[in-house]
Amino acid sequence: MKYLILITLLFSHTIYAKESSLEFFDPNKENAYQGRLFYDPIKEEYPIAKMRKLCDGFTGIDTAQIKCREKSTNMTICEYKCSLHWSVSD
């Protein structure tokens, strides 16, 4: 029984740690040109214009790489990746 409680506590801590690490970030070279943003679908429109602007310096956004999920009734998380189709590698 002690092991079951211990395993349950460790598992719940792992889930909590993953959820708390969700934060907004801009695309850059270090994170493979990926970004994450939050928006409230009740107050804001789908943030494709914001994603395009953030990916402007990397030849644009790869629309096939956008994944949005509802976190709560008033917050949606969108993860996206910038397109590098026309970039020349260093």
The 8 nearest C-alpha neighbors of each residue, nearest first, counted from 0:
[[1, 3, 2, 4, 5, 6, 7, 8],
 [2, 0, 4, 3, 5, 6, 7, 8],
 [3, 1, 5, 0, 4, 6, 7, 8],
 [2, 4, 0, 6, 5, 1, 7, 8],
 [5, 3, 7, 1, 2, 6, 8, 0],
 [4, 6, 2, 8, 7, 3, 1, 9],
 [7, 5, 9, 3, 8, 4, 2, 10],
 [6, 8, 4, 10, 5, 9, 3, 11],
 [7, 9, 5, 11, 6, 10, 12, 4],
 [10, 8, 12, 6, 7, 11, 5, 13],
 [9, 11, 13, 7, 12, 8, 6, 14],
 [12, 10, 14, 8, 13, 9, 7, 15],
 [11, 13, 15, 9, 10, 14, 16, 8],
 [14, 12, 16, 10, 11, 15, 9, 17],
 [13, 15, 11, 17, 12, 16, 18, 10],
 [14, 16, 12, 18, 13, 17, 11, 19],
 [17, 15, 13, 19, 14, 18, 12, 20],
 [16, 18, 14, 20, 15, 19, 13, 21],
 [17, 19, 15, 20, 16, 21, 14, 13],
 [18, 20, 16, 21, 17, 15, 22, 14],
 [21, 19, 17, 18, 22, 16, 15, 23],
 [22, 20, 19, 18, 23, 17, 35, 76],
 [23, 21, 20, 24, 35, 36, 19, 37],
 [22, 24, 36, 35, 37, 25, 21, 34],
 [25, 23, 35, 34, 22, 26, 36, 33],
 [24, 26, 34, 27, 35, 53, 23, 33],
 [27, 25, 32, 33, 34, 30, 24, 54],
 [28, 26, 32, 29, 30, 31, 25, 33],
 [27, 29, 31, 32, 30, 26, 33, 57],
 [30, 28, 27, 31, 32, 26, 33, 25],
 [29, 31, 32, 28, 27, 33, 26, 34],
 [30, 32, 28, 33, 29, 27, 26, 80],
 [33, 31, 26, 27, 28, 30, 81, 80],
 [34, 32, 80, 26, 31, 79, 30, 81],
 [35, 33, 26, 25, 24, 79, 78, 80],
 [36, 34, 78, 23, 24, 77, 79, 25],
 [35, 37, 23, 77, 76, 78, 24, 34],
 [38, 36, 76, 75, 77, 74, 23, 35],
 [37, 39, 75, 74, 40, 43, 76, 36],
 [38, 40, 74, 73, 41, 42, 43, 75],
 [41, 39, 43, 42, 44, 38, 73, 74],
 [40, 42, 39, 43, 73, 44, 74, 72],
 [43, 41, 39, 40, 44, 38, 73, 74],
 [44, 42, 40, 39, 41, 38, 45, 46],
 [43, 45, 46, 40, 42, 41, 39, 38],
 [44, 46, 47, 43, 40, 38, 48, 39],
 [47, 45, 49, 48, 44, 50, 38, 43],
 [46, 48, 50, 49, 45, 51, 52, 44],
 [49, 47, 51, 50, 46, 52, 45, 53],
 [48, 50, 52, 46, 47, 51, 53, 54],
 [51, 49, 47, 53, 52, 48, 54, 46],
 [52, 50, 48, 54, 49, 53, 60, 55],
 [51, 53, 55, 49, 50, 54, 48, 59],
 [52, 54, 50, 51, 55, 49, 25, 26],
 [55, 53, 59, 51, 57, 81, 52, 60],
 [54, 56, 59, 52, 57, 53, 58, 51],
 [55, 57, 54, 58, 59, 53, 52, 81],
 [56, 58, 54, 55, 59, 83, 81, 82],
 [59, 57, 55, 56, 82, 83, 85, 54],
 [60, 58, 55, 54, 82, 57, 81, 51],
 [59, 61, 81, 82, 54, 51, 62, 80],
 [62, 60, 82, 81, 63, 64, 80, 59],
 [61, 63, 64, 65, 60, 79, 80, 82],
 [62, 64, 61, 65, 66, 80, 79, 60],
 [65, 63, 62, 79, 61, 80, 66, 78],
 [66, 64, 79, 62, 63, 78, 67, 80],
 [67, 65, 78, 77, 79, 64, 68, 76],
 [68, 66, 77, 76, 78, 65, 75, 69],
 [69, 67, 76, 75, 70, 77, 66, 78],
 [68, 70, 75, 71, 74, 76, 67, 72],
 [71, 69, 75, 74, 68, 76, 72, 73],
 [72, 70, 74, 73, 69, 75, 68, 39],
 [71, 73, 74, 70, 69, 75, 39, 40],
 [72, 74, 39, 71, 40, 41, 75, 70],
 [75, 73, 39, 71, 70, 38, 72, 69],
 [74, 76, 69, 70, 38, 37, 68, 39],
 [77, 75, 37, 67, 68, 36, 69, 70],
 [78, 76, 67, 36, 66, 35, 37, 79],
 [77, 79, 35, 66, 65, 34, 67, 76],
 [80, 78, 65, 34, 64, 33, 66, 35],
 [81, 79, 33, 64, 32, 61, 34, 60],
 [80, 82, 60, 61, 54, 32, 59, 33],
 [81, 83, 61, 60, 59, 84, 58, 57],
 [82, 84, 86, 85, 58, 57, 81, 59],
 [85, 83, 82, 86, 58, 87, 61, 59],
 [86, 84, 83, 87, 58, 82, 57, 88],
 [87, 85, 83, 84, 88, 58, 57, 82],
 [86, 88, 89, 85, 83, 84, 57, 58],
 [87, 89, 86, 83, 85, 84, 28, 57],
 [88, 87, 86, 28, 83, 85, 57, 84]]
